[in-house]
Amino acid sequence: MDSDFVCVYTHKTLYIVEMLKEVLTDNNIESYVMNKQDSSYHFGSIELYVMPQDEARAKEIILEFDKNRI
């Protein structure tokens, strides 16, 4: 992953981050998932990264995603 990417979302559940990644892909935003959880005890987080030029739009989509998910 390129160091120019910025983290726009963090969650403890992988499938939530993967669903959000698909939503971003559907909106033509390239994103990458970085799983920083411990494999044995599952503490830590999973992070979602996008390019800086997509950050504002991605955050708008994330807000809508979180609002609809609850």
Secondary structure as UniProt FT lines:
FT   TURN            3..4
FT   STRAND          6..11
FT   HELIX           14..26
FT   TURN            27..28
FT   STRAND          31..35
FT   TURN            39..41
FT   STRAND          46..50
FT   HELIX           52..54
FT   HELIX           55..69
//
